[in-house]
Amino acid sequence: MSSPMLPRAEQKQQTRNALMDAARHLMEGGRGFGSLSLREVAKAAGIVPTGFYRHFSDMDQLGLELVSEVGQTFRETIRLVRHNEFVMGGIIDASVRIFLDVVEAKRVQFLFLAREQYGGSLPVRQAIASLRENISSDLSADLGLMPKLQHLDAADLSVMADLVVKSVFATLPDIIDPPPQALPEHLTPQAKMTQQLRFIFIGLKHWNGLGSTE
């Protein structure tokens, strides 16, 4: 619980963070966000259930705040990746390594994202879909600045950016919850993500766009 010596606004933010942490902690045990009750999240945060409503109107609003938080982390990670010019070969290797390092450091945030993109809360699913679309839009704009891709128009780049981002999102569950048995190197989540992105970017370099039949 918050210290009574803290300013009211800081106490409120501390309790709000405690509720978000409590939801993530419960999910670490294998629960889906949609299965969590307001009462048990409040109890795990150390407050009475009625206190929950001082911070969130319902569980869906708490879920939307969790999406916003991981969305900010995701965008900060993409900015790190951009410094490596997300293109081909070793640069993709470095970019994937940067991304996986952040996922490992912020595992509980990405666990929520990995599981709830197909989870039980419609507002949360929609918020994650919107986040994915915004990331795709940002990536499409970045791709348009690459000299090797000047032959493609905005619609072409949008399709490819969507493919890249969906590939990354689809790989997240394997990164967060790897199988118990050891995998051959080429089948690890890191290797699969690297090879998929390399395949996409090699194809993108040689693709003639949506109007092409080849």
Backbone bond lengths (Angstrom), bond angles and torsions (degrees), N, CA, C in turn:
res aa  C-N    CA-C-N  psi(-1)  N-CA   C-N-CA  omega(-1)  CA-C   N-CA-C  phi
1 M - - - 1.468 - - 1.532 110.22 -
2 S 1.332 116.01 160.58 1.445 121.24 -177.84 1.522 110.21 -73.95
3 S 1.306 115.74 149.47 1.456 121.03 176.69 1.516 109.46 -75.21
4 P 1.367 118.85 138.21 1.458 121.07 179.27 1.522 112.10 -66.95
5 M 1.339 117.06 -15.19 1.460 120.67 -179.85 1.519 112.20 -79.43
6 L 1.337 117.68 -15.09 1.456 120.92 -178.88 1.523 110.52 -75.63
7 P 1.342 117.76 148.63 1.470 119.71 173.06 1.526 109.89 -57.46
8 R 1.339 116.47 152.68 1.459 121.13 -175.29 1.528 112.47 -56.94
9 A 1.338 116.37 -44.34 1.470 119.84 -178.49 1.524 110.79 -62.61
10 E 1.328 116.39 -38.21 1.465 119.90 179.98 1.521 110.91 -71.17
11 Q 1.327 116.56 -37.78 1.472 120.34 175.53 1.529 110.19 -60.09
12 K 1.333 115.79 -43.91 1.456 120.47 -178.26 1.523 110.86 -63.31
13 Q 1.342 117.07 -43.20 1.460 120.26 179.66 1.517 110.80 -66.94
14 Q 1.318 116.94 -36.82 1.464 120.99 179.59 1.536 110.19 -64.33
15 T 1.324 116.88 -42.36 1.468 120.52 179.07 1.526 110.55 -68.74
16 R 1.325 116.13 -38.72 1.464 120.87 177.29 1.528 109.98 -60.10
17 N 1.329 116.50 -45.51 1.461 121.12 177.77 1.524 111.36 -63.48
18 A 1.340 116.19 -36.55 1.469 120.25 179.43 1.527 110.58 -63.89
19 L 1.319 117.71 -38.21 1.464 121.24 178.06 1.528 111.03 -66.08
20 M 1.330 116.72 -41.29 1.464 120.36 178.01 1.528 110.39 -65.96
21 D 1.331 116.10 -42.63 1.468 120.09 178.02 1.529 110.69 -62.62
22 A 1.327 116.58 -39.17 1.466 120.60 -179.45 1.522 110.78 -63.37
23 A 1.336 116.84 -43.09 1.466 120.34 179.08 1.522 110.40 -62.88
24 R 1.334 116.61 -43.96 1.472 119.73 179.41 1.527 111.03 -63.94
25 H 1.334 116.67 -40.29 1.469 120.44 -179.27 1.523 110.49 -62.62
26 L 1.325 116.93 -41.93 1.464 120.40 178.65 1.525 110.69 -64.83
27 M 1.318 117.21 -35.91 1.453 120.65 178.76 1.524 112.14 -70.12
28 E 1.337 116.32 -29.56 1.470 119.45 177.88 1.521 111.55 -60.67
29 G 1.314 116.81 -24.68 1.461 121.05 177.99 1.514 113.09 -78.99
30 G 1.341 117.19 2.31 1.454 120.88 176.92 1.517 114.57 106.65
31 R 1.326 117.07 0.34 1.458 120.68 -178.97 1.523 111.10 -78.75
32 G 1.327 115.97 149.24 1.452 120.92 169.41 1.512 109.63 -85.40
33 F 1.326 117.20 151.46 1.457 119.97 -178.38 1.533 110.82 -59.20
34 G 1.325 116.65 -38.87 1.456 120.26 -178.30 1.516 114.06 -64.04
35 S 1.326 117.22 -18.42 1.465 120.34 -179.51 1.529 112.50 -89.82
36 L 1.329 117.20 -7.07 1.467 120.52 -178.11 1.517 110.06 -81.02
37 S 1.313 115.46 138.76 1.466 119.29 176.84 1.527 109.41 -99.49
38 L 1.307 114.98 153.01 1.472 120.99 176.86 1.529 110.11 -57.40
39 R 1.310 115.88 -41.48 1.463 120.35 -176.46 1.537 111.34 -62.50
40 E 1.339 117.17 -45.42 1.466 118.03 -176.75 1.530 111.60 -72.76
41 V 1.329 117.87 -31.23 1.465 120.18 176.15 1.523 109.74 -66.67
42 A 1.324 116.40 -43.85 1.467 120.10 178.02 1.530 110.59 -61.67
43 K 1.331 116.59 -44.24 1.467 120.21 179.56 1.521 111.00 -60.99
44 A 1.351 116.90 -43.62 1.465 120.73 179.81 1.520 111.53 -64.72
45 A 1.342 116.83 -27.90 1.463 121.13 179.11 1.525 112.24 -84.95
46 G 1.336 116.05 -8.96 1.458 119.94 177.73 1.517 114.39 84.29
47 I 1.336 117.10 25.56 1.457 119.90 177.26 1.527 109.30 -128.14
48 V 1.320 116.04 163.75 1.464 119.98 177.84 1.534 108.37 -76.53
49 P 1.342 117.58 153.05 1.469 119.97 -177.65 1.530 114.39 -54.36
50 T 1.337 116.98 -38.78 1.465 119.00 -179.81 1.531 111.64 -64.04
51 G 1.345 116.23 -25.49 1.465 119.99 178.32 1.519 112.39 -68.17
52 F 1.324 115.78 -23.29 1.463 120.16 178.99 1.527 110.87 -56.46
53 Y 1.343 116.10 -40.18 1.463 121.11 -172.72 1.527 113.21 -71.90
54 R 1.317 117.58 -9.25 1.460 119.36 173.60 1.527 111.16 -76.04
55 H 1.349 115.98 -11.74 1.462 120.33 -174.32 1.527 113.18 -121.08
56 F 1.329 116.42 -35.13 1.470 121.19 179.98 1.521 108.65 -140.52
57 S 1.330 115.83 143.40 1.469 119.04 -179.37 1.520 111.63 -73.02
58 D 1.337 116.33 -29.25 1.462 121.32 178.30 1.528 108.39 -165.39
59 M 1.327 116.71 -178.15 1.462 120.48 -178.20 1.530 112.14 -66.58
60 D 1.328 116.68 -33.26 1.463 118.64 178.83 1.523 111.38 -62.05
61 Q 1.327 116.73 -38.59 1.470 118.72 179.16 1.527 110.57 -66.30
62 L 1.331 116.40 -37.55 1.462 119.36 174.93 1.533 109.30 -61.79
63 G 1.336 116.63 -42.69 1.454 120.28 178.43 1.515 112.35 -60.74
64 L 1.334 117.09 -40.38 1.466 120.46 178.66 1.525 111.39 -64.21
65 E 1.320 116.27 -34.43 1.468 119.59 176.85 1.529 110.60 -67.88
66 L 1.328 116.88 -36.50 1.465 120.51 176.06 1.528 110.89 -65.39
67 V 1.331 117.14 -37.82 1.468 120.62 176.44 1.521 109.87 -64.02
68 S 1.328 116.52 -44.13 1.463 120.72 -179.93 1.523 111.02 -60.16
69 E 1.326 116.00 -41.42 1.461 120.68 -178.78 1.526 111.71 -64.84
70 V 1.338 117.24 -49.56 1.465 119.45 -178.88 1.530 110.12 -70.00
71 G 1.340 116.70 -28.21 1.458 119.94 175.96 1.521 111.26 -62.83
72 Q 1.322 116.29 -41.17 1.458 120.16 177.03 1.518 111.10 -63.97
73 T 1.330 116.44 -42.49 1.467 120.48 177.48 1.521 110.56 -62.07
74 F 1.343 116.64 -42.73 1.461 121.80 -179.58 1.527 110.01 -60.88
75 R 1.321 116.83 -44.98 1.465 120.56 -178.93 1.528 111.57 -65.13
76 E 1.327 116.53 -39.62 1.459 119.68 176.73 1.526 110.81 -63.25
77 T 1.327 116.02 -36.92 1.466 120.38 178.17 1.521 110.82 -66.51
78 I 1.337 116.51 -42.92 1.463 120.27 178.61 1.522 110.52 -60.78
79 R 1.343 116.43 -36.61 1.469 118.61 177.70 1.520 110.96 -62.71
80 L 1.334 116.73 -37.92 1.468 119.96 176.39 1.528 110.35 -63.92
81 V 1.321 115.50 -42.16 1.461 120.49 -179.42 1.526 110.86 -64.06
82 R 1.323 116.35 -38.82 1.462 119.74 -179.03 1.524 112.03 -58.31
83 H 1.312 116.48 -31.17 1.464 119.42 179.21 1.527 111.00 -63.57
84 N 1.315 116.06 -20.44 1.467 120.34 179.28 1.529 112.04 -94.91
85 E 1.338 116.55 6.99 1.463 121.36 -177.77 1.524 111.19 46.93
86 F 1.314 113.92 85.82 1.458 123.30 -174.63 1.538 109.93 -59.33
87 V 1.338 118.67 87.45 1.462 120.04 -176.06 1.527 111.42 -125.35
88 M 1.346 118.16 -89.93 1.461 120.48 -172.81 1.526 111.44 -143.18
89 G 1.345 114.11 169.37 1.466 122.00 170.27 1.509 113.51 57.02
90 G 1.330 116.01 -131.91 1.453 121.81 -176.55 1.509 112.66 -61.46
91 I 1.336 117.49 -25.97 1.459 120.24 179.38 1.524 109.93 -67.12
92 I 1.317 117.42 -39.02 1.467 120.32 175.44 1.529 109.91 -64.65
93 D 1.330 117.10 -42.39 1.465 120.04 177.63 1.530 110.66 -55.65
94 A 1.331 116.03 -46.54 1.463 120.42 -178.97 1.526 110.99 -65.39
95 S 1.328 116.78 -39.93 1.455 120.94 -179.34 1.524 111.52 -65.05
96 V 1.341 116.58 -43.14 1.463 120.76 177.78 1.524 110.45 -63.25
97 R 1.326 116.85 -39.96 1.460 120.59 179.12 1.528 111.16 -62.80
98 I 1.332 116.28 -42.50 1.464 120.51 177.33 1.525 109.76 -59.68
99 F 1.324 116.16 -47.77 1.461 121.07 -178.34 1.524 111.10 -61.12
100 L 1.336 117.30 -46.60 1.459 120.58 -177.59 1.527 111.78 -67.48
101 D 1.322 117.21 -32.95 1.462 120.04 176.84 1.526 110.77 -63.46
102 V 1.338 116.15 -40.86 1.466 119.66 178.80 1.529 110.25 -68.65
103 V 1.334 116.90 -41.68 1.470 120.47 177.94 1.529 110.11 -58.63
104 E 1.327 116.71 -42.36 1.466 120.02 179.03 1.526 111.62 -65.20
105 A 1.338 115.82 -41.50 1.468 120.05 -178.43 1.529 111.65 -69.96
106 K 1.327 117.18 -31.43 1.469 122.49 -177.90 1.531 110.06 -116.10
107 R 1.311 116.44 41.41 1.462 120.94 -171.03 1.519 113.25 -54.31
108 V 1.329 118.30 -43.03 1.462 119.71 -175.30 1.530 111.65 -64.90
109 Q 1.336 116.79 -33.09 1.463 119.25 176.62 1.530 110.74 -67.34
110 F 1.345 115.64 -46.75 1.459 119.28 -176.95 1.520 112.00 -74.27
111 L 1.344 117.91 -24.31 1.458 120.76 173.50 1.525 109.19 -60.00
112 F 1.322 115.99 -45.28 1.470 120.51 177.47 1.526 110.50 -59.36
113 L 1.325 117.13 -46.12 1.461 121.15 -178.59 1.525 111.36 -64.46
114 A 1.335 116.58 -43.95 1.467 121.11 -177.28 1.513 111.66 -61.91
115 R 1.323 116.53 -42.28 1.465 120.18 -175.21 1.515 112.81 -83.17
116 E 1.311 117.47 -36.94 1.465 119.28 -169.45 1.519 114.14 -89.27
117 Q 1.355 118.41 -3.80 1.467 118.54 174.11 1.529 109.78 -64.76
118 Y 1.334 117.00 -20.97 1.462 121.56 175.53 1.531 110.27 -123.37
119 G 1.332 116.75 24.02 1.457 121.53 -172.40 1.513 114.53 -82.10
120 G 1.341 115.29 -167.73 1.450 120.95 -171.28 1.514 115.89 -89.62
121 S 1.331 118.56 -13.91 1.459 120.84 -178.08 1.527 109.71 -94.36
122 L 1.335 116.62 114.85 1.461 120.72 -178.80 1.531 112.52 -60.92
123 P 1.357 119.38 -46.74 1.471 118.32 178.86 1.528 112.77 -59.55
124 V 1.329 117.14 -37.76 1.463 120.36 178.96 1.526 110.20 -68.06
125 R 1.332 117.37 -44.09 1.470 120.61 177.36 1.518 111.14 -59.06
126 Q 1.325 116.10 -42.53 1.463 120.00 -179.74 1.523 111.16 -66.25
127 A 1.326 116.71 -38.08 1.467 120.23 178.83 1.523 110.75 -66.28
128 I 1.329 117.25 -39.38 1.461 120.78 178.02 1.523 110.36 -66.97
129 A 1.341 116.79 -39.62 1.465 120.46 177.34 1.529 110.27 -62.56
130 S 1.326 117.04 -40.03 1.460 121.20 177.91 1.527 110.87 -65.38
131 L 1.330 116.03 -41.43 1.462 120.40 176.24 1.519 110.55 -59.45
132 R 1.324 116.40 -45.31 1.468 121.30 -179.85 1.533 110.74 -60.83
133 E 1.332 116.06 -41.64 1.468 119.98 179.53 1.530 111.09 -65.60
134 N 1.327 117.25 -39.10 1.466 120.39 179.49 1.524 111.48 -66.65
135 I 1.329 116.44 -39.93 1.459 120.45 177.16 1.525 109.83 -64.77
136 S 1.338 116.72 -40.71 1.465 121.05 177.80 1.529 111.10 -61.73
137 S 1.328 115.94 -41.38 1.459 120.36 179.50 1.526 111.11 -63.08
138 D 1.329 116.07 -42.81 1.467 120.07 177.69 1.527 110.76 -62.45
139 L 1.335 116.23 -43.42 1.465 120.41 -179.03 1.523 110.37 -65.83
140 S 1.318 117.46 -38.87 1.459 121.04 178.71 1.517 110.74 -59.53
141 A 1.315 116.76 -42.14 1.467 120.84 178.14 1.531 110.60 -63.93
142 D 1.335 116.78 -39.24 1.473 120.82 178.03 1.525 110.96 -64.51
143 L 1.339 116.04 -43.22 1.461 120.04 -179.49 1.534 110.56 -60.76
144 G 1.333 116.09 -35.05 1.455 120.36 -179.22 1.517 113.80 -65.16
145 L 1.333 116.77 -16.04 1.467 121.00 179.63 1.526 112.64 -90.64
146 M 1.335 117.00 -7.61 1.461 120.35 -176.39 1.523 111.12 -81.46
147 P 1.326 117.92 126.51 1.476 121.55 -177.58 1.525 113.49 -55.47
148 K 1.330 117.73 -36.25 1.465 120.67 -176.31 1.522 113.04 -73.58
149 L 1.339 117.03 -8.00 1.468 120.01 -175.70 1.525 112.30 -116.46
150 Q 1.315 116.68 17.52 1.459 119.95 -176.95 1.525 112.78 -68.66
151 H 1.337 117.35 -14.96 1.465 120.12 179.60 1.526 112.33 -79.14
152 L 1.320 117.51 -5.80 1.461 121.29 -177.98 1.525 110.53 -104.95
153 D 1.345 115.99 145.68 1.466 118.88 179.49 1.531 110.41 -94.51
154 A 1.332 115.90 -178.15 1.461 121.06 -174.55 1.525 112.36 -61.32
155 A 1.337 117.11 -38.87 1.468 119.98 180.00 1.526 111.22 -65.51
156 D 1.337 116.71 -41.16 1.467 121.22 177.75 1.524 110.43 -60.48
157 L 1.329 115.56 -47.85 1.465 120.70 -177.34 1.521 111.16 -65.74
158 S 1.324 116.82 -34.16 1.458 120.46 178.55 1.525 111.02 -64.33
159 V 1.340 116.57 -42.35 1.469 121.08 178.15 1.525 110.86 -61.36
160 M 1.325 116.64 -44.77 1.464 120.43 -176.99 1.528 111.39 -71.51
161 A 1.328 116.88 -37.98 1.466 119.73 177.54 1.527 110.22 -62.59
162 D 1.328 116.27 -40.38 1.460 120.87 177.85 1.524 110.81 -61.87
163 L 1.330 116.56 -40.16 1.466 120.93 178.77 1.525 111.32 -64.83
164 V 1.322 116.74 -42.47 1.468 120.83 178.87 1.528 110.47 -61.23
165 V 1.329 116.13 -50.99 1.465 120.11 -175.37 1.530 111.03 -65.99
166 K 1.331 117.22 -40.53 1.467 119.04 178.41 1.530 111.26 -65.78
167 S 1.320 117.45 -33.53 1.470 120.24 176.58 1.520 110.84 -64.30
168 V 1.331 115.86 -42.00 1.470 120.02 179.09 1.525 110.15 -65.92
169 F 1.337 117.35 -46.11 1.465 120.72 179.95 1.525 110.99 -62.19
170 A 1.336 116.92 -38.73 1.465 120.64 -178.55 1.521 111.86 -67.66
171 T 1.327 116.71 -27.09 1.466 120.80 -178.86 1.527 111.84 -84.24
172 L 1.330 117.20 -17.53 1.461 120.72 -176.33 1.531 114.02 -54.63
173 P 1.357 120.02 -45.15 1.466 118.28 -179.57 1.525 113.41 -58.61
174 D 1.332 117.52 -37.00 1.470 120.25 178.96 1.523 111.30 -69.16
175 I 1.331 116.76 -31.40 1.461 120.76 178.53 1.525 109.99 -72.21
176 I 1.324 115.55 -43.51 1.464 121.10 -176.67 1.532 111.65 -72.08
177 D 1.330 116.40 -42.62 1.471 121.78 -177.29 1.526 109.34 -123.35
178 P 1.332 118.19 73.04 1.465 119.55 -178.27 1.524 111.03 -65.62
179 P 1.345 117.09 153.71 1.472 119.95 179.20 1.524 110.62 -63.97
180 P 1.350 116.35 151.64 1.468 119.53 -176.11 1.527 113.13 -65.47
181 Q 1.338 117.67 -31.68 1.456 119.29 -178.11 1.525 110.48 -86.11
182 A 1.325 115.48 150.69 1.463 120.63 178.65 1.524 109.70 -66.88
183 L 1.314 116.10 140.34 1.456 121.43 -179.70 1.529 110.42 -106.73
184 P 1.342 117.00 150.65 1.467 118.77 170.72 1.523 109.39 -57.48
185 E 1.307 116.98 149.54 1.453 121.68 -174.62 1.526 112.62 -52.08
186 H 1.341 117.15 -40.99 1.462 119.66 -175.36 1.525 113.27 -74.13
187 L 1.347 117.02 -8.73 1.459 120.66 179.89 1.527 113.02 -107.07
188 T 1.321 117.61 1.67 1.462 120.22 178.12 1.530 109.33 -67.93
189 P 1.337 117.56 153.62 1.469 119.16 178.75 1.526 113.10 -54.69
190 Q 1.333 116.90 -39.60 1.461 119.71 179.36 1.522 110.98 -62.51
191 A 1.342 116.71 -45.34 1.467 120.25 -179.21 1.525 110.94 -65.63
192 K 1.341 116.75 -41.77 1.464 119.32 -179.00 1.528 111.18 -64.97
193 M 1.337 116.41 -43.19 1.459 118.84 179.11 1.533 110.48 -63.05
194 T 1.330 116.67 -43.26 1.463 120.82 -179.70 1.523 110.74 -61.69
195 Q 1.324 117.14 -47.12 1.465 120.68 -177.67 1.528 111.63 -67.93
196 Q 1.324 117.32 -38.68 1.455 120.06 178.39 1.527 111.07 -63.28
197 L 1.332 116.39 -44.27 1.466 119.70 179.47 1.523 111.32 -67.14
198 R 1.320 116.28 -38.94 1.471 119.09 178.08 1.534 110.06 -62.72
199 F 1.322 115.97 -42.70 1.469 120.88 178.52 1.532 110.77 -60.75
200 I 1.344 116.11 -45.17 1.461 120.54 -179.79 1.529 111.15 -61.44
201 F 1.332 116.42 -45.85 1.463 118.98 -175.00 1.523 112.81 -74.12
202 I 1.321 116.96 -31.84 1.467 118.64 174.05 1.529 109.32 -65.71
203 G 1.332 116.27 -43.97 1.456 119.69 177.54 1.519 111.93 -63.80
204 L 1.333 116.55 -39.44 1.457 121.11 -179.99 1.524 111.70 -61.84
205 K 1.310 115.83 -39.54 1.467 120.83 -179.40 1.525 111.32 -61.59
206 H 1.343 117.11 -33.74 1.467 121.43 -175.05 1.529 113.39 -103.40
207 W 1.338 116.87 -3.05 1.457 121.09 -177.79 1.524 110.19 -77.41
208 N 1.336 117.29 141.73 1.463 121.42 179.96 1.521 113.85 -98.29
209 G 1.326 116.26 7.78 1.461 119.26 174.36 1.520 114.09 101.98
210 L 1.346 115.76 175.78 1.456 122.19 -174.12 1.532 113.08 -63.02
211 G 1.317 117.54 -28.56 1.445 120.15 -179.63 1.518 114.51 -81.77
212 S 1.342 115.66 -3.76 1.464 119.60 -177.01 1.517 110.52 -83.90
213 T 1.324 116.32 146.89 1.471 121.44 175.28 1.523 110.74 -99.17
214 E 1.328 117.86 2.32 1.462 121.94 -177.99 1.525 109.22 -118.18
